[in-house]
Amino acid sequence: MSPRSVVAIVLVGVGVLGLAVGATRLAGDSDPLRRVYVYPRELPPGPGQEIAVRSCQMCHSAMLITQQHKDSSGWERTITQMEKWGAPVPPEQRDSLRTYLNTTFGPAAAPK
């Protein structure tokens, strides 16, 4: 690899890191035009988290799940659809999964 290639790779890496740090700093900014919500890389703990990790994260990242903010009916429809597409949700754990998703990521949990 040429020295120019190494320099280019390092500069791109530094730029990406700078964007990530900037987004984190802006997360608490009070200016609504500059506010950025930083989504977690892992699902937060709580009753039902293990079910969500096992049933949802086999296909989806935590970021995709955490940005939904559906109500209980919306999560119910989503779980039904995901089951049709092959998500492994045991029937006896379905209510616990919906409750976890609604409590943790429902409309009340949406970023303001």
ChimeraX commands (.cxc) that place a marker at each C-alpha (Angstrom):
marker #1 position 0.00,0.00,0.00 radius 0.5
marker #1 position 1.38,3.38,-0.95 radius 0.5
marker #1 position 1.97,6.14,1.62 radius 0.5
marker #1 position -0.69,8.24,-0.15 radius 0.5
marker #1 position -3.29,5.49,0.35 radius 0.5
marker #1 position -2.46,5.25,4.04 radius 0.5
marker #1 position -2.83,9.01,4.46 radius 0.5
marker #1 position -6.18,8.97,2.64 radius 0.5
marker #1 position -7.50,6.15,4.84 radius 0.5
marker #1 position -6.38,7.94,8.02 radius 0.5
marker #1 position -8.01,11.22,6.93 radius 0.5
marker #1 position -11.32,9.49,6.17 radius 0.5
marker #1 position -11.21,7.74,9.56 radius 0.5
marker #1 position -10.51,11.01,11.37 radius 0.5
marker #1 position -13.39,12.67,9.52 radius 0.5
marker #1 position -15.85,9.92,10.47 radius 0.5
marker #1 position -14.70,10.04,14.10 radius 0.5
marker #1 position -15.13,13.82,14.10 radius 0.5
marker #1 position -18.71,13.48,12.85 radius 0.5
marker #1 position -19.51,10.94,15.56 radius 0.5
marker #1 position -18.05,13.13,18.30 radius 0.5
marker #1 position -19.89,16.17,16.92 radius 0.5
marker #1 position -23.22,14.33,16.88 radius 0.5
marker #1 position -22.71,13.23,20.47 radius 0.5
marker #1 position -21.96,16.78,21.58 radius 0.5
marker #1 position -25.03,18.13,19.79 radius 0.5
marker #1 position -27.34,15.59,21.44 radius 0.5
marker #1 position -27.86,17.85,24.45 radius 0.5
marker #1 position -27.97,21.11,22.49 radius 0.5
marker #1 position -31.03,23.23,23.32 radius 0.5
marker #1 position -31.28,24.66,19.77 radius 0.5
marker #1 position -33.95,22.47,18.05 radius 0.5
marker #1 position -32.33,23.05,14.65 radius 0.5
marker #1 position -29.03,21.60,15.91 radius 0.5
marker #1 position -30.38,18.85,18.17 radius 0.5
marker #1 position -29.37,15.32,17.20 radius 0.5
marker #1 position -30.74,12.24,18.90 radius 0.5
marker #1 position -28.08,9.57,19.32 radius 0.5
marker #1 position -29.60,6.08,19.17 radius 0.5
marker #1 position -28.09,3.29,21.29 radius 0.5
marker #1 position -26.15,0.37,19.85 radius 0.5
marker #1 position -27.78,-2.06,22.30 radius 0.5
marker #1 position -31.31,-2.46,23.54 radius 0.5
marker #1 position -31.76,-1.06,27.05 radius 0.5
marker #1 position -32.29,-3.48,29.93 radius 0.5
marker #1 position -35.75,-4.31,31.14 radius 0.5
marker #1 position -38.25,-7.15,31.33 radius 0.5
marker #1 position -38.44,-8.55,27.80 radius 0.5
marker #1 position -35.05,-7.32,26.58 radius 0.5
marker #1 position -33.76,-10.88,26.13 radius 0.5
marker #1 position -36.76,-11.74,23.97 radius 0.5
marker #1 position -36.21,-8.65,21.80 radius 0.5
marker #1 position -32.51,-9.43,21.40 radius 0.5
marker #1 position -33.27,-13.03,20.41 radius 0.5
marker #1 position -36.34,-12.34,18.24 radius 0.5
marker #1 position -35.67,-8.91,16.72 radius 0.5
marker #1 position -31.93,-8.36,16.63 radius 0.5
marker #1 position -31.31,-11.47,14.61 radius 0.5
marker #1 position -32.29,-9.27,11.63 radius 0.5
marker #1 position -32.43,-5.67,12.92 radius 0.5
marker #1 position -29.97,-3.36,14.63 radius 0.5
marker #1 position -30.86,-1.77,17.96 radius 0.5
marker #1 position -30.93,1.59,16.16 radius 0.5
marker #1 position -33.73,0.49,13.84 radius 0.5
marker #1 position -35.80,-0.82,16.74 radius 0.5
marker #1 position -35.22,2.17,19.03 radius 0.5
marker #1 position -36.30,4.78,16.49 radius 0.5
marker #1 position -39.81,3.34,15.88 radius 0.5
marker #1 position -41.89,4.81,18.79 radius 0.5
marker #1 position -45.07,2.88,17.98 radius 0.5
marker #1 position -48.00,2.49,20.34 radius 0.5
marker #1 position -49.06,-0.93,21.65 radius 0.5
marker #1 position -51.26,-1.64,18.60 radius 0.5
marker #1 position -48.44,-0.67,16.26 radius 0.5
marker #1 position -45.99,-3.00,18.01 radius 0.5
marker #1 position -48.61,-5.78,17.90 radius 0.5
marker #1 position -48.97,-5.38,14.12 radius 0.5
marker #1 position -45.19,-5.31,13.72 radius 0.5
marker #1 position -44.70,-8.47,15.79 radius 0.5
marker #1 position -47.41,-10.24,13.75 radius 0.5
marker #1 position -45.73,-9.21,10.48 radius 0.5
marker #1 position -42.27,-10.21,11.69 radius 0.5
marker #1 position -43.61,-13.62,12.76 radius 0.5
marker #1 position -45.01,-14.10,9.24 radius 0.5
marker #1 position -41.51,-13.36,7.91 radius 0.5
marker #1 position -39.94,-15.91,10.25 radius 0.5
marker #1 position -39.07,-14.09,13.48 radius 0.5
marker #1 position -38.84,-16.64,16.30 radius 0.5
marker #1 position -41.30,-15.27,18.87 radius 0.5
marker #1 position -42.60,-18.01,21.16 radius 0.5
marker #1 position -46.37,-17.53,21.70 radius 0.5
marker #1 position -45.96,-17.42,25.49 radius 0.5
marker #1 position -43.43,-14.54,25.17 radius 0.5
marker #1 position -45.38,-12.42,22.68 radius 0.5
marker #1 position -47.11,-10.21,25.28 radius 0.5
marker #1 position -43.83,-9.68,27.17 radius 0.5
marker #1 position -42.11,-8.60,23.94 radius 0.5
marker #1 position -44.90,-6.17,23.01 radius 0.5
marker #1 position -44.92,-4.72,26.54 radius 0.5
marker #1 position -41.13,-4.25,26.48 radius 0.5
marker #1 position -41.20,-2.56,23.05 radius 0.5
marker #1 position -44.13,-0.30,23.97 radius 0.5
marker #1 position -42.78,0.63,27.40 radius 0.5
marker #1 position -39.24,1.23,26.22 radius 0.5
marker #1 position -39.83,2.68,22.72 radius 0.5
marker #1 position -43.50,3.70,22.66 radius 0.5
marker #1 position -44.75,7.22,21.92 radius 0.5
marker #1 position -43.98,8.41,25.46 radius 0.5
marker #1 position -40.30,7.41,24.96 radius 0.5
marker #1 position -39.91,9.41,21.71 radius 0.5
marker #1 position -37.19,12.09,21.77 radius 0.5
marker #1 position -38.57,15.59,22.24 radius 0.5
marker link #1:1,2 radius 0.2
marker link #1:2,3 radius 0.2
marker link #1:3,4 radius 0.2
marker link #1:4,5 radius 0.2
marker link #1:5,6 radius 0.2
marker link #1:6,7 radius 0.2
marker link #1:7,8 radius 0.2
marker link #1:8,9 radius 0.2
marker link #1:9,10 radius 0.2
marker link #1:10,11 radius 0.2
marker link #1:11,12 radius 0.2
marker link #1:12,13 radius 0.2
marker link #1:13,14 radius 0.2
marker link #1:14,15 radius 0.2
marker link #1:15,16 radius 0.2
marker link #1:16,17 radius 0.2
marker link #1:17,18 radius 0.2
marker link #1:18,19 radius 0.2
marker link #1:19,20 radius 0.2
marker link #1:20,21 radius 0.2
marker link #1:21,22 radius 0.2
marker link #1:22,23 radius 0.2
marker link #1:23,24 radius 0.2
marker link #1:24,25 radius 0.2
marker link #1:25,26 radius 0.2
marker link #1:26,27 radius 0.2
marker link #1:27,28 radius 0.2
marker link #1:28,29 radius 0.2
marker link #1:29,30 radius 0.2
marker link #1:30,31 radius 0.2
marker link #1:31,32 radius 0.2
marker link #1:32,33 radius 0.2
marker link #1:33,34 radius 0.2
marker link #1:34,35 radius 0.2
marker link #1:35,36 radius 0.2
marker link #1:36,37 radius 0.2
marker link #1:37,38 radius 0.2
marker link #1:38,39 radius 0.2
marker link #1:39,40 radius 0.2
marker link #1:40,41 radius 0.2
marker link #1:41,42 radius 0.2
marker link #1:42,43 radius 0.2
marker link #1:43,44 radius 0.2
marker link #1:44,45 radius 0.2
marker link #1:45,46 radius 0.2
marker link #1:46,47 radius 0.2
marker link #1:47,48 radius 0.2
marker link #1:48,49 radius 0.2
marker link #1:49,50 radius 0.2
marker link #1:50,51 radius 0.2
marker link #1:51,52 radius 0.2
marker link #1:52,53 radius 0.2
marker link #1:53,54 radius 0.2
marker link #1:54,55 radius 0.2
marker link #1:55,56 radius 0.2
marker link #1:56,57 radius 0.2
marker link #1:57,58 radius 0.2
marker link #1:58,59 radius 0.2
marker link #1:59,60 radius 0.2
marker link #1:60,61 radius 0.2
marker link #1:61,62 radius 0.2
marker link #1:62,63 radius 0.2
marker link #1:63,64 radius 0.2
marker link #1:64,65 radius 0.2
marker link #1:65,66 radius 0.2
marker link #1:66,67 radius 0.2
marker link #1:67,68 radius 0.2
marker link #1:68,69 radius 0.2
marker link #1:69,70 radius 0.2
marker link #1:70,71 radius 0.2
marker link #1:71,72 radius 0.2
marker link #1:72,73 radius 0.2
marker link #1:73,74 radius 0.2
marker link #1:74,75 radius 0.2
marker link #1:75,76 radius 0.2
marker link #1:76,77 radius 0.2
marker link #1:77,78 radius 0.2
marker link #1:78,79 radius 0.2
marker link #1:79,80 radius 0.2
marker link #1:80,81 radius 0.2
marker link #1:81,82 radius 0.2
marker link #1:82,83 radius 0.2
marker link #1:83,84 radius 0.2
marker link #1:84,85 radius 0.2
marker link #1:85,86 radius 0.2
marker link #1:86,87 radius 0.2
marker link #1:87,88 radius 0.2
marker link #1:88,89 radius 0.2
marker link #1:89,90 radius 0.2
marker link #1:90,91 radius 0.2
marker link #1:91,92 radius 0.2
marker link #1:92,93 radius 0.2
marker link #1:93,94 radius 0.2
marker link #1:94,95 radius 0.2
marker link #1:95,96 radius 0.2
marker link #1:96,97 radius 0.2
marker link #1:97,98 radius 0.2
marker link #1:98,99 radius 0.2
marker link #1:99,100 radius 0.2
marker link #1:100,101 radius 0.2
marker link #1:101,102 radius 0.2
marker link #1:102,103 radius 0.2
marker link #1:103,104 radius 0.2
marker link #1:104,105 radius 0.2
marker link #1:105,106 radius 0.2
marker link #1:106,107 radius 0.2
marker link #1:107,108 radius 0.2
marker link #1:108,109 radius 0.2
marker link #1:109,110 radius 0.2
marker link #1:110,111 radius 0.2
marker link #1:111,112 radius 0.2
view
